[in-house]
Amino acid sequence: MYRTFGAHLLSIKEAVAHYNLAGSYDVLVHVTVRDTAHLYDVLLDEFTTRPEVDRLQTYLIYESIRRPFLPDLRENCGIDLNKTSKRRRNQLARTASRKPR
């Protein structure tokens, strides 16, 4: 179900990110809109018409503070690079090689 719905989410220009969650909610979708009328239209047009959507909960973000880069947490996390897949090692290497802006 999530793969089909995830593909739909990728087609929504207002959806900047989406996350498959554990807990009370199954999916979190981060959308960017012009105003509340635009939000209402996106919710009606893109979500309420989908059979995967049982209910909607909206939150407004007034301010966002983010780190400019992800911290390198590999040092003390117990990751044994010899036991990880080649794909995962490549992901870790790319993450570690990113320079802070």
N, C-alpha and C positions, 0 to 999 in steps of 0.2 A: 504494500500500500504506500509506504513512504517514498519508494522510488518513483512511482507514478505521480504522486503529489509533488515530490521534489522536482520532477521534470516540469510540471506545471508552474511551480514557483519560479523556476529559471526563466520562464517566458514573461513574467510580470516585470515590466520596466521599473516599477516603484519598489520592488523587493531587492534590497541591497545585500541581505544575508538571511539565511534560514538555518535552523538548528533542530536536530532530532533529539528530544529530551527524554530523560527518565524522571518520573515523578508525576505530579498531578496533571501536567500538560504534556502533550505528545510532541508538539511542534511550536517553535518560536520563530516568527517571521518579522524581520526588521524592515520596515518600509519607510520611504521618505516621500512626503506629500507636500503640496503647496499650502493647503489649509484644511480645515475640518470637513468642508464639503468634498474636497478631493479624497480625503480619507474615507468618508462615507461611500463615495462612488467605488473606490477600490475594494472596500469590504464587500459591498453588494455584488459587484461585477465579477470579482476574482475569487471570492471565498464562499459566499453563501450558495453559489450555484454548484459547488463541488460536493459529491456524495461523501467524501472523506471528512468533511467539516461538520461536526456536531454542534459546536458553539464557538463563539468568538469572545475574546477578552482583549481589550485594548488598553495600552498605557501610552502616555505622552512623555517624551524625553525633553526636559527643559534644558539640561546641560549635560555635557559628556566630557569626561576627562579620561584620557587613555595614555598608556605608556607609548613612547614612540617606537619601541621595539620590545620583543618578548625576551625575558631574561633567560640565560642559559642555565637550565636546572639539571643538566645531565651529570654534573660532577658528583653530587651526593645523592642521586636518586637510585642507584643500584642498576642502571642499565648496562648490561654486558653486551658490547657491540659485536662480540663474536657469536652471540646467540640470537641476534636479531636478523631479520630478513634483509636481503640486499636493498630492497625498496625502502625499508625503514631506515637503514644506515644512510642511504642517499638523502632521505628527508632530513634526518638529523644533521648531516653535513651541510646541507643548504641552509638550514636554520642557524647553525653555528657560524656560517660564513657571512651572514647578513651584518652589515655595519649599521650602527645607530645613526640616525639622521641628525 
